[in-house]
Amino acid sequence: MEYRLKKNADFNRVFKAGKRSFSHTLTLLYVKGEPQVKVGFTVTKKHGGAVQRNRIKRVFRAAFREVLPFIKGGYYIVFMPRVGVEHTFRETVKNMRYVLKKEGIIEK
């Protein structure tokens, strides 16, 4: 995946200087970045064991691939799921579109 945030410094930049937006099932943190869009996902141990956390990350990555073509400009984006909420694919896509549209990152 060419669009992944990998470096700890990039995550720290988003957490320190980024803006936040919320939906029912996730939190969006973003900051203007390079011309290319880069995204990361953070899932804490409050969500359960490694199996549950990896499942949530898989759902979030698949949902992000659905909204990626609509993102304009270059952003560093981090998604954090809410604890105690069921994270299904369709609901995650819907909430990603909602927060990205709310912040003007996508048009649709």
Jmol script that loads the backbone (N, CA, C; Angstrom):
load data "model"
ATOM      1  N   MET A   1       0.839  -1.183   0.000  1.00  0.00           N
ATOM      2  CA  MET A   1       0.000   0.000   0.000  1.00  0.00           C
ATOM      3  C   MET A   1       0.883   1.245   0.000  1.00  0.00           C
ATOM      4  N   GLU A   2       0.733   2.050  -0.990  1.00  0.00           N
ATOM      5  CA  GLU A   2       1.543   3.259  -1.087  1.00  0.00           C
ATOM      6  C   GLU A   2       1.052   4.365  -0.172  1.00  0.00           C
ATOM      7  N   TYR A   3      -0.148   4.246   0.333  1.00  0.00           N
ATOM      8  CA  TYR A   3      -0.763   5.345   1.048  1.00  0.00           C
ATOM      9  C   TYR A   3      -0.727   5.183   2.564  1.00  0.00           C
ATOM     10  N   ARG A   4       0.148   4.317   3.095  1.00  0.00           N
ATOM     11  CA  ARG A   4       0.171   4.084   4.534  1.00  0.00           C
ATOM     12  C   ARG A   4       1.145   5.002   5.252  1.00  0.00           C
ATOM     13  N   LEU A   5       0.737   5.477   6.422  1.00  0.00           N
ATOM     14  CA  LEU A   5       1.642   6.168   7.336  1.00  0.00           C
ATOM     15  C   LEU A   5       2.451   5.094   8.042  1.00  0.00           C
ATOM     16  N   LYS A   6       3.762   5.182   7.976  1.00  0.00           N
ATOM     17  CA  LYS A   6       4.579   4.136   8.574  1.00  0.00           C
ATOM     18  C   LYS A   6       5.507   4.664   9.661  1.00  0.00           C
ATOM     19  N   LYS A   7       6.003   5.858   9.493  1.00  0.00           N
ATOM     20  CA  LYS A   7       7.002   6.379  10.418  1.00  0.00           C
ATOM     21  C   LYS A   7       6.345   6.930  11.683  1.00  0.00           C
ATOM     22  N   ASN A   8       6.994   6.667  12.798  1.00  0.00           N
ATOM     23  CA  ASN A   8       6.504   7.162  14.079  1.00  0.00           C
ATOM     24  C   ASN A   8       6.449   8.690  14.081  1.00  0.00           C
ATOM     25  N   ALA A   9       7.385   9.334  13.412  1.00  0.00           N
ATOM     26  CA  ALA A   9       7.406  10.802  13.352  1.00  0.00           C
ATOM     27  C   ALA A   9       6.174  11.340  12.631  1.00  0.00           C
ATOM     28  N   ASP A  10       5.710  10.631  11.600  1.00  0.00           N
ATOM     29  CA  ASP A  10       4.504  11.059  10.892  1.00  0.00           C
ATOM     30  C   ASP A  10       3.272  10.930  11.782  1.00  0.00           C
ATOM     31  N   PHE A  11       3.176   9.832  12.526  1.00  0.00           N
ATOM     32  CA  PHE A  11       2.062   9.676  13.462  1.00  0.00           C
ATOM     33  C   PHE A  11       2.102  10.775  14.522  1.00  0.00           C
ATOM     34  N   ASN A  12       3.291  11.039  15.060  1.00  0.00           N
ATOM     35  CA  ASN A  12       3.418  12.080  16.080  1.00  0.00           C
ATOM     36  C   ASN A  12       3.022  13.447  15.536  1.00  0.00           C
ATOM     37  N   ARG A  13       3.365  13.728  14.299  1.00  0.00           N
ATOM     38  CA  ARG A  13       2.997  15.000  13.670  1.00  0.00           C
ATOM     39  C   ARG A  13       1.477  15.153  13.609  1.00  0.00           C
ATOM     40  N   VAL A  14       0.795  14.081  13.242  1.00  0.00           N
ATOM     41  CA  VAL A  14      -0.667  14.128  13.160  1.00  0.00           C
ATOM     42  C   VAL A  14      -1.274  14.278  14.552  1.00  0.00           C
ATOM     43  N   PHE A  15      -0.758  13.543  15.536  1.00  0.00           N
ATOM     44  CA  PHE A  15      -1.313  13.616  16.882  1.00  0.00           C
ATOM     45  C   PHE A  15      -1.074  14.976  17.531  1.00  0.00           C
ATOM     46  N   LYS A  16       0.060  15.599  17.263  1.00  0.00           N
ATOM     47  CA  LYS A  16       0.371  16.877  17.901  1.00  0.00           C
ATOM     48  C   LYS A  16      -0.264  18.066  17.198  1.00  0.00           C
ATOM     49  N   ALA A  17      -0.181  18.103  15.868  1.00  0.00           N
ATOM     50  CA  ALA A  17      -0.617  19.290  15.132  1.00  0.00           C
ATOM     51  C   ALA A  17      -1.917  19.084  14.377  1.00  0.00           C
ATOM     52  N   GLY A  18      -2.463  17.883  14.417  1.00  0.00           N
ATOM     53  CA  GLY A  18      -3.626  17.576  13.598  1.00  0.00           C
ATOM     54  C   GLY A  18      -4.937  18.082  14.177  1.00  0.00           C
ATOM     55  N   LYS A  19      -5.909  18.211  13.294  1.00  0.00           N
ATOM     56  CA  LYS A  19      -7.269  18.574  13.695  1.00  0.00           C
ATOM     57  C   LYS A  19      -8.052  17.290  13.892  1.00  0.00           C
ATOM     58  N   ARG A  20      -9.074  17.347  14.754  1.00  0.00           N
ATOM     59  CA  ARG A  20      -9.868  16.168  15.068  1.00  0.00           C
ATOM     60  C   ARG A  20     -11.308  16.356  14.625  1.00  0.00           C
ATOM     61  N   SER A  21     -11.907  15.251  14.224  1.00  0.00           N
ATOM     62  CA  SER A  21     -13.315  15.226  13.878  1.00  0.00           C
ATOM     63  C   SER A  21     -13.868  13.883  14.331  1.00  0.00           C
ATOM     64  N   PHE A  22     -15.135  13.884  14.736  1.00  0.00           N
ATOM     65  CA  PHE A  22     -15.707  12.697  15.357  1.00  0.00           C
ATOM     66  C   PHE A  22     -16.963  12.239  14.634  1.00  0.00           C
ATOM     67  N   SER A  23     -17.186  10.928  14.654  1.00  0.00           N
ATOM     68  CA  SER A  23     -18.461  10.349  14.226  1.00  0.00           C
ATOM     69  C   SER A  23     -18.882   9.371  15.319  1.00  0.00           C
ATOM     70  N   HIS A  24     -19.940   8.606  15.062  1.00  0.00           N
ATOM     71  CA  HIS A  24     -20.443   7.682  16.078  1.00  0.00           C
ATOM     72  C   HIS A  24     -19.475   6.542  16.353  1.00  0.00           C
ATOM     73  N   THR A  25     -18.710   6.118  15.341  1.00  0.00           N
ATOM     74  CA  THR A  25     -17.879   4.932  15.529  1.00  0.00           C
ATOM     75  C   THR A  25     -16.380   5.181  15.391  1.00  0.00           C
ATOM     76  N   LEU A  26     -15.973   6.392  15.000  1.00  0.00           N
ATOM     77  CA  LEU A  26     -14.537   6.621  14.819  1.00  0.00           C
ATOM     78  C   LEU A  26     -14.167   8.080  15.029  1.00  0.00           C
ATOM     79  N   THR A  27     -12.872   8.290  15.197  1.00  0.00           N
ATOM     80  CA  THR A  27     -12.297   9.624  15.316  1.00  0.00           C
ATOM     81  C   THR A  27     -11.308   9.809  14.182  1.00  0.00           C
ATOM     82  N   LEU A  28     -11.349  10.975  13.559  1.00  0.00           N
ATOM     83  CA  LEU A  28     -10.438  11.321  12.470  1.00  0.00           C
ATOM     84  C   LEU A  28      -9.470  12.373  12.959  1.00  0.00           C
ATOM     85  N   LEU A  29      -8.176  12.155  12.711  1.00  0.00           N
ATOM     86  CA  LEU A  29      -7.151  13.164  12.935  1.00  0.00           C
ATOM     87  C   LEU A  29      -6.480  13.395  11.596  1.00  0.00           C
ATOM     88  N   TYR A  30      -6.256  14.648  11.233  1.00  0.00           N
ATOM     89  CA  TYR A  30      -5.637  14.911   9.938  1.00  0.00           C
ATOM     90  C   TYR A  30      -4.833  16.194   9.978  1.00  0.00           C
ATOM     91  N   VAL A  31      -3.867  16.245   9.078  1.00  0.00           N
ATOM     92  CA  VAL A  31      -3.038  17.427   8.897  1.00  0.00           C
ATOM     93  C   VAL A  31      -2.651  17.468   7.421  1.00  0.00           C
ATOM     94  N   LYS A  32      -2.514  18.663   6.876  1.00  0.00           N
ATOM     95  CA  LYS A  32      -2.063  18.802   5.490  1.00  0.00           C
ATOM     96  C   LYS A  32      -0.665  18.225   5.386  1.00  0.00           C
ATOM     97  N   GLY A  33      -0.444  17.439   4.338  1.00  0.00           N
ATOM     98  CA  GLY A  33       0.849  16.795   4.177  1.00  0.00           C
ATOM     99  C   GLY A  33       1.403  16.999   2.789  1.00  0.00           C
ATOM    100  N   GLU A  34       2.102  15.980   2.322  1.00  0.00           N
ATOM    101  CA  GLU A  34       2.679  15.991   0.987  1.00  0.00           C
ATOM    102  C   GLU A  34       1.559  15.885  -0.043  1.00  0.00           C
ATOM    103  N   PRO A  35       1.871  15.990  -1.321  1.00  0.00           N
ATOM    104  CA  PRO A  35       0.818  15.856  -2.334  1.00  0.00           C
ATOM    105  C   PRO A  35       0.111  14.504  -2.294  1.00  0.00           C
ATOM    106  N   GLN A  36       0.756  13.520  -1.734  1.00  0.00           N
ATOM    107  CA  GLN A  36       0.188  12.176  -1.659  1.00  0.00           C
ATOM    108  C   GLN A  36      -0.592  12.007  -0.347  1.00  0.00           C
ATOM    109  N   VAL A  37      -1.684  11.270  -0.391  1.00  0.00           N
ATOM    110  CA  VAL A  37      -2.464  10.972   0.807  1.00  0.00           C
ATOM    111  C   VAL A  37      -1.824   9.801   1.531  1.00  0.00           C
ATOM    112  N   LYS A  38      -1.666   9.939   2.851  1.00  0.00           N
ATOM    113  CA  LYS A  38      -1.148   8.842   3.661  1.00  0.00           C
ATOM    114  C   LYS A  38      -2.074   8.653   4.842  1.00  0.00           C
ATOM    115  N   VAL A  39      -2.336   7.390   5.182  1.00  0.00           N
ATOM    116  CA  VAL A  39      -3.290   7.086   6.240  1.00  0.00           C
ATOM    117  C   VAL A  39      -2.711   6.055   7.203  1.00  0.00           C
ATOM    118  N   GLY A  40      -3.108   6.183   8.462  1.00  0.00           N
ATOM    119  CA  GLY A  40      -2.723   5.226   9.483  1.00  0.00           C
ATOM    120  C   GLY A  40      -3.923   4.914  10.356  1.00  0.00           C
ATOM    121  N   PHE A  41      -3.852   3.800  11.062  1.00  0.00           N
ATOM    122  CA  PHE A  41      -4.944   3.367  11.921  1.00  0.00           C
ATOM    123  C   PHE A  41      -4.368   3.001  13.275  1.00  0.00           C
ATOM    124  N   THR A  42      -4.968   3.507  14.344  1.00  0.00           N
ATOM    125  CA  THR A  42      -4.523   3.141  15.681  1.00  0.00           C
ATOM    126  C   THR A  42      -5.676   2.467  16.406  1.00  0.00           C
ATOM    127  N   VAL A  43      -5.396   1.292  16.948  1.00  0.00           N
ATOM    128  CA  VAL A  43      -6.388   0.527  17.695  1.00  0.00           C
ATOM    129  C   VAL A  43      -5.741   0.146  19.019  1.00  0.00           C
ATOM    130  N   THR A  44      -6.323   0.606  20.116  1.00  0.00           N
ATOM    131  CA  THR A  44      -5.727   0.382  21.431  1.00  0.00           C
ATOM    132  C   THR A  44      -6.113  -0.980  21.993  1.00  0.00           C
ATOM    133  N   LYS A  45      -5.459  -1.361  23.075  1.00  0.00           N
ATOM    134  CA  LYS A  45      -5.724  -2.649  23.719  1.00  0.00           C
ATOM    135  C   LYS A  45      -7.095  -2.691  24.381  1.00  0.00           C
ATOM    136  N   LYS A  46      -7.733  -1.533  24.518  1.00  0.00           N
ATOM    137  CA  LYS A  46      -9.082  -1.498  25.078  1.00  0.00           C
ATOM    138  C   LYS A  46     -10.083  -2.212  24.171  1.00  0.00           C
ATOM    139  N   HIS A  47      -9.717  -2.403  22.889  1.00  0.00           N
ATOM    140  CA  HIS A  47     -10.598  -3.057  21.934  1.00  0.00           C
ATOM    141  C   HIS A  47     -10.552  -4.576  22.047  1.00  0.00           C
ATOM    142  N   GLY A  48      -9.593  -5.102  22.780  1.00  0.00           N
ATOM    143  CA  GLY A  48      -9.492  -6.554  22.953  1.00  0.00           C
ATOM    144  C   GLY A  48      -8.105  -7.037  22.593  1.00  0.00           C
ATOM    145  N   GLY A  49      -8.021  -8.341  22.355  1.00  0.00           N
ATOM    146  CA  GLY A  49      -6.749  -8.965  22.035  1.00  0.00           C
ATOM    147  C   GLY A  49      -6.301  -8.651  20.620  1.00  0.00           C
ATOM    148  N   ALA A  50      -5.198  -9.245  20.233  1.00  0.00           N
ATOM    149  CA  ALA A  50      -4.599  -8.976  18.921  1.00  0.00           C
ATOM    150  C   ALA A  50      -5.538  -9.360  17.784  1.00  0.00           C
ATOM    151  N   VAL A  51      -6.285 -10.436  17.952  1.00  0.00           N
ATOM    152  CA  VAL A  51      -7.192 -10.879  16.893  1.00  0.00           C
ATOM    153  C   VAL A  51      -8.267  -9.828  16.636  1.00  0.00           C
ATOM    154  N   GLN A  52      -8.867  -9.309  17.696  1.00  0.00           N
ATOM    155  CA  GLN A  52      -9.906  -8.295  17.547  1.00  0.00           C
ATOM    156  C   GLN A  52      -9.341  -6.993  16.976  1.00  0.00           C
ATOM    157  N   ARG A  53      -8.164  -6.596  17.455  1.00  0.00           N
ATOM    158  CA  ARG A  53      -7.552  -5.350  16.967  1.00  0.00           C
ATOM    159  C   ARG A  53      -7.186  -5.463  15.488  1.00  0.00           C
ATOM    160  N   ASN A  54      -6.640  -6.609  15.087  1.00  0.00           N
ATOM    161  CA  ASN A  54      -6.279  -6.791  13.676  1.00  0.00           C
ATOM    162  C   ASN A  54      -7.509  -6.844  12.790  1.00  0.00           C
ATOM    163  N   ARG A  55      -8.610  -7.417  13.272  1.00  0.00           N
ATOM    164  CA  ARG A  55      -9.845  -7.435  12.501  1.00  0.00           C
ATOM    165  C   ARG A  55     -10.354  -6.015  12.271  1.00  0.00           C
ATOM    166  N   ILE A  56     -10.323  -5.188  13.310  1.00  0.00           N
ATOM    167  CA  ILE A  56     -10.766  -3.798  13.176  1.00  0.00           C
ATOM    168  C   ILE A  56      -9.888  -3.071  12.162  1.00  0.00           C
ATOM    169  N   LYS A  57      -8.583  -3.286  12.224  1.00  0.00           N
ATOM    170  CA  LYS A  57      -7.690  -2.626  11.260  1.00  0.00           C
ATOM    171  C   LYS A  57      -7.949  -3.095   9.833  1.00  0.00           C
ATOM    172  N   ARG A  58      -8.241  -4.375   9.651  1.00  0.00           N
ATOM    173  CA  ARG A  58      -8.575  -4.876   8.310  1.00  0.00           C
ATOM    174  C   ARG A  58      -9.843  -4.212   7.780  1.00  0.00           C
ATOM    175  N   VAL A  59     -10.850  -4.105   8.631  1.00  0.00           N
ATOM    176  CA  VAL A  59     -12.106  -3.457   8.229  1.00  0.00           C
ATOM    177  C   VAL A  59     -11.845  -1.993   7.875  1.00  0.00           C
ATOM    178  N   PHE A  60     -11.057  -1.298   8.681  1.00  0.00           N
ATOM    179  CA  PHE A  60     -10.775   0.111   8.425  1.00  0.00           C
ATOM    180  C   PHE A  60      -9.971   0.296   7.137  1.00  0.00           C
ATOM    181  N   ARG A  61      -8.986  -0.578   6.878  1.00  0.00           N
ATOM    182  CA  ARG A  61      -8.207  -0.455   5.645  1.00  0.00           C
ATOM    183  C   ARG A  61      -9.080  -0.685   4.419  1.00  0.00           C
ATOM    184  N   ALA A  62      -9.956  -1.695   4.482  1.00  0.00           N
ATOM    185  CA  ALA A  62     -10.851  -1.976   3.358  1.00  0.00           C
ATOM    186  C   ALA A  62     -11.823  -0.818   3.138  1.00  0.00           C
ATOM    187  N   ALA A  63     -12.335  -0.253   4.219  1.00  0.00           N
ATOM    188  CA  ALA A  63     -13.262   0.875   4.104  1.00  0.00           C
ATOM    189  C   ALA A  63     -12.545   2.093   3.528  1.00  0.00           C
ATOM    190  N   PHE A  64     -11.296   2.305   3.922  1.00  0.00           N
ATOM    191  CA  PHE A  64     -10.561   3.452   3.402  1.00  0.00           C
ATOM    192  C   PHE A  64     -10.305   3.320   1.907  1.00  0.00           C
ATOM    193  N   ARG A  65     -10.080   2.098   1.430  1.00  0.00           N
ATOM    194  CA  ARG A  65      -9.885   1.907  -0.007  1.00  0.00           C
ATOM    195  C   ARG A  65     -11.123   2.327  -0.797  1.00  0.00           C
ATOM    196  N   GLU A  66     -12.304   2.219  -0.166  1.00  0.00           N
ATOM    197  CA  GLU A  66     -13.545   2.646  -0.821  1.00  0.00           C
ATOM    198  C   GLU A  66     -13.622   4.170  -0.971  1.00  0.00           C
ATOM    199  N   VAL A  67     -13.099   4.912  -0.002  1.00  0.00           N
ATOM    200  CA  VAL A  67     -13.213   6.381  -0.036  1.00  0.00           C
ATOM    201  C   VAL A  67     -11.968   7.065  -0.599  1.00  0.00           C
ATOM    202  N   LEU A  68     -10.884   6.332  -0.756  1.00  0.00           N
ATOM    203  CA  LEU A  68      -9.626   6.921  -1.233  1.00  0.00           C
ATOM    204  C   LEU A  68      -9.748   7.662  -2.561  1.00  0.00           C
ATOM    205  N   PRO A  69     -10.469   7.147  -3.562  1.00  0.00           N
ATOM    206  CA  PRO A  69     -10.540   7.877  -4.841  1.00  0.00           C
ATOM    207  C   PRO A  69     -11.197   9.254  -4.752  1.00  0.00           C
ATOM    208  N   PHE A  70     -11.959   9.510  -3.693  1.00  0.00           N
ATOM    209  CA  PHE A  70     -12.674  10.771  -3.570  1.00  0.00           C
ATOM    210  C   PHE A  70     -11.912  11.832  -2.781  1.00  0.00           C
ATOM    211  N   ILE A  71     -10.763  11.465  -2.199  1.00  0.00           N
ATOM    212  CA  ILE A  71     -10.001  12.405  -1.382  1.00  0.00           C
ATOM    213  C   ILE A  71      -9.242  13.362  -2.277  1.00  0.00           C
ATOM    214  N   LYS A  72      -9.343  14.645  -1.945  1.00  0.00           N
ATOM    215  CA  LYS A  72      -8.645  15.658  -2.723  1.00  0.00           C
ATOM    216  C   LYS A  72      -7.455  16.192  -1.921  1.00  0.00           C
ATOM    217  N   GLY A  73      -6.388  16.496  -2.606  1.00  0.00           N
ATOM    218  CA  GLY A  73      -5.226  17.081  -1.943  1.00  0.00           C
ATOM    219  C   GLY A  73      -4.419  16.072  -1.156  1.00  0.00           C
ATOM    220  N   GLY A  74      -3.364  16.554  -0.540  1.00  0.00           N
ATOM    221  CA  GLY A  74      -2.478  15.696   0.225  1.00  0.00           C
ATOM    222  C   GLY A  74      -2.709  15.858   1.713  1.00  0.00           C
ATOM    223  N   TYR A  75      -3.017  14.781   2.382  1.00  0.00           N
ATOM    224  CA  TYR A  75      -3.263  14.800   3.819  1.00  0.00           C
ATOM    225  C   TYR A  75      -2.571  13.625   4.469  1.00  0.00           C
ATOM    226  N   TYR A  76      -2.198  13.826   5.723  1.00  0.00           N
ATOM    227  CA  TYR A  76      -1.827  12.727   6.598  1.00  0.00           C
ATOM    228  C   TYR A  76      -3.052  12.499   7.470  1.00  0.00           C
ATOM    229  N   ILE A  77      -3.587  11.282   7.448  1.00  0.00           N
ATOM    230  CA  ILE A  77      -4.838  10.974   8.129  1.00  0.00           C
ATOM    231  C   ILE A  77      -4.616   9.803   9.072  1.00  0.00           C
ATOM    232  N   VAL A  78      -5.192   9.899  10.266  1.00  0.00           N
ATOM    233  CA  VAL A  78      -5.187   8.789  11.215  1.00  0.00           C
ATOM    234  C   VAL A  78      -6.629   8.560  11.671  1.00  0.00           C
ATOM    235  N   PHE A  79      -7.072   7.310  11.601  1.00  0.00           N
ATOM    236  CA  PHE A  79      -8.397   6.923  12.081  1.00  0.00           C
ATOM    237  C   PHE A  79      -8.244   6.133  13.367  1.00  0.00           C
ATOM    238  N   MET A  80      -9.077   6.459  14.349  1.00  0.00           N
ATOM    239  CA  MET A  80      -9.102   5.735  15.614  1.00  0.00           C
ATOM    240  C   MET A  80     -10.530   5.263  15.864  1.00  0.00           C
ATOM    241  N   PRO A  81     -10.755   3.962  16.001  1.00  0.00           N
ATOM    242  CA  PRO A  81     -12.106   3.468  16.264  1.00  0.00           C
ATOM    243  C   PRO A  81     -12.525   3.736  17.701  1.00  0.00           C
ATOM    244  N   ARG A  82     -13.818   3.920  17.905  1.00  0.00           N
ATOM    245  CA  ARG A  82     -14.357   4.092  19.249  1.00  0.00           C
ATOM    246  C   ARG A  82     -14.456   2.729  19.928  1.00  0.00           C
ATOM    247  N   VAL A  83     -14.285   2.724  21.231  1.00  0.00           N
ATOM    248  CA  VAL A  83     -14.349   1.493  22.014  1.00  0.00           C
ATOM    249  C   VAL A  83     -15.811   1.156  22.295  1.00  0.00           C
ATOM    250  N   GLY A  84     -16.130  -0.119  22.278  1.00  0.00           N
ATOM    251  CA  GLY A  84     -17.466  -0.575  22.632  1.00  0.00           C
ATOM    252  C   GLY A  84     -18.486  -0.457  21.521  1.00  0.00           C
ATOM    253  N   VAL A  85     -18.028  -0.299  20.288  1.00  0.00           N
ATOM    254  CA  VAL A  85     -18.924  -0.173  19.139  1.00  0.00           C
ATOM    255  C   VAL A  85     -18.601  -1.293  18.163  1.00  0.00           C
ATOM    256  N   GLU A  86     -19.630  -1.855  17.533  1.00  0.00           N
ATOM    257  CA  GLU A  86     -19.426  -2.867  16.507  1.00  0.00           C
ATOM    258  C   GLU A  86     -18.894  -2.190  15.246  1.00  0.00           C
ATOM    259  N   HIS A  87     -17.794  -2.667  14.707  1.00  0.00           N
ATOM    260  CA  HIS A  87     -17.170  -2.054  13.540  1.00  0.00           C
ATOM    261  C   HIS A  87     -17.398  -2.937  12.312  1.00  0.00           C
ATOM    262  N   THR A  88     -18.515  -2.700  11.620  1.00  0.00           N
ATOM    263  CA  THR A  88     -18.803  -3.427  10.395  1.00  0.00           C
ATOM    264  C   THR A  88     -18.287  -2.627   9.206  1.00  0.00           C
ATOM    265  N   PHE A  89     -18.114  -3.301   8.090  1.00  0.00           N
ATOM    266  CA  PHE A  89     -17.552  -2.658   6.904  1.00  0.00           C
ATOM    267  C   PHE A  89     -18.427  -1.506   6.428  1.00  0.00           C
ATOM    268  N   ARG A  90     -19.717  -1.752   6.205  1.00  0.00           N
ATOM    269  CA  ARG A  90     -20.624  -0.722   5.663  1.00  0.00           C
ATOM    270  C   ARG A  90     -20.737   0.476   6.601  1.00  0.00           C
ATOM    271  N   GLU A  91     -20.854   0.208   7.884  1.00  0.00           N
ATOM    272  CA  GLU A  91     -20.958   1.303   8.858  1.00  0.00           C
ATOM    273  C   GLU A  91     -19.666   2.115   8.903  1.00  0.00           C
ATOM    274  N   THR A  92     -18.544   1.454   8.772  1.00  0.00           N
ATOM    275  CA  THR A  92     -17.257   2.142   8.784  1.00  0.00           C
ATOM    276  C   THR A  92     -17.102   3.022   7.548  1.00  0.00           C
ATOM    277  N   VAL A  93     -17.480   2.517   6.373  1.00  0.00           N
ATOM    278  CA  VAL A  93     -17.426   3.331   5.147  1.00  0.00           C
ATOM    279  C   VAL A  93     -18.308   4.557   5.298  1.00  0.00           C
ATOM    280  N   LYS A  94     -19.511   4.355   5.810  1.00  0.00           N
ATOM    281  CA  LYS A  94     -20.457   5.457   5.988  1.00  0.00           C
ATOM    282  C   LYS A  94     -19.885   6.524   6.919  1.00  0.00           C
ATOM    283  N   ASN A  95     -19.294   6.106   8.036  1.00  0.00           N
ATOM    284  CA  ASN A  95     -18.752   7.056   8.995  1.00  0.00           C
ATOM    285  C   ASN A  95     -17.484   7.734   8.491  1.00  0.00           C
ATOM    286  N   MET A  96     -16.662   7.004   7.719  1.00  0.00           N
ATOM    287  CA  MET A  96     -15.477   7.639   7.119  1.00  0.00           C
ATOM    288  C   MET A  96     -15.900   8.729   6.141  1.00  0.00           C
ATOM    289  N   ARG A  97     -16.865   8.410   5.281  1.00  0.00           N
ATOM    290  CA  ARG A  97     -17.359   9.424   4.344  1.00  0.00           C
ATOM    291  C   ARG A  97     -17.907  10.634   5.088  1.00  0.00           C
ATOM    292  N   TYR A  98     -18.632  10.381   6.180  1.00  0.00           N
ATOM    293  CA  TYR A  98     -19.234  11.456   6.954  1.00  0.00           C
ATOM    294  C   TYR A  98     -18.173  12.414   7.514  1.00  0.00           C
ATOM    295  N   VAL A  99     -17.158  11.870   8.199  1.00  0.00           N
ATOM    296  CA  VAL A  99     -16.168  12.760   8.822  1.00  0.00           C
ATOM    297  C   VAL A  99     -15.279  13.427   7.772  1.00  0.00           C
ATOM    298  N   LEU A 100     -14.960  12.722   6.692  1.00  0.00           N
ATOM    299  CA  LEU A 100     -14.128  13.317   5.649  1.00  0.00           C
ATOM    300  C   LEU A 100     -14.885  14.427   4.918  1.00  0.00           C
ATOM    301  N   LYS A 101     -16.173  14.230   4.699  1.00  0.00           N
ATOM    302  CA  LYS A 101     -16.981  15.262   4.054  1.00  0.00           C
ATOM    303  C   LYS A 101     -17.168  16.456   4.993  1.00  0.00           C
ATOM    304  N   LYS A 102     -17.375  16.175   6.264  1.00  0.00           N
ATOM    305  CA  LYS A 102     -17.555  17.233   7.269  1.00  0.00           C
ATOM    306  C   LYS A 102     -16.340  18.155   7.328  1.00  0.00           C
ATOM    307  N   GLU A 103     -15.166  17.597   7.154  1.00  0.00           N
ATOM    308  CA  GLU A 103     -13.932  18.382   7.201  1.00  0.00           C
ATOM    309  C   GLU A 103     -13.497  18.913   5.846  1.00  0.00           C
ATOM    310  N   GLY A 104     -14.236  18.617   4.791  1.00  0.00           N
ATOM    311  CA  GLY A 104     -13.918  19.144   3.464  1.00  0.00           C
ATOM    312  C   GLY A 104     -12.777  18.414   2.782  1.00  0.00           C
ATOM    313  N   ILE A 105     -12.500  17.204   3.188  1.00  0.00           N
ATOM    314  CA  ILE A 105     -11.420  16.427   2.595  1.00  0.00           C
ATOM    315  C   ILE A 105     -11.917  15.713   1.333  1.00  0.00           C
ATOM    316  N   ILE A 106     -13.200  15.338   1.321  1.00  0.00           N
ATOM    317  CA  ILE A 106     -13.806  14.771   0.119  1.00  0.00           C
ATOM    318  C   ILE A 106     -15.016  15.602  -0.252  1.00  0.00           C
ATOM    319  N   GLU A 107     -15.417  15.465  -1.503  1.00  0.00           N
ATOM    320  CA  GLU A 107     -16.540  16.246  -1.987  1.00  0.00           C
ATOM    321  C   GLU A 107     -17.845  15.455  -1.952  1.00  0.00           C
ATOM    322  N   LYS A 108     -17.782  14.141  -2.164  1.00  0.00           N
ATOM    323  CA  LYS A 108     -19.000  13.319  -2.180  1.00  0.00           C
ATOM    324  C   LYS A 108     -19.343  12.852  -0.797  1.00  0.00           C
TER     325      LYS A 108
END
end "model"
wireframe off; spacefill off
backbone 0.3
color backbone group
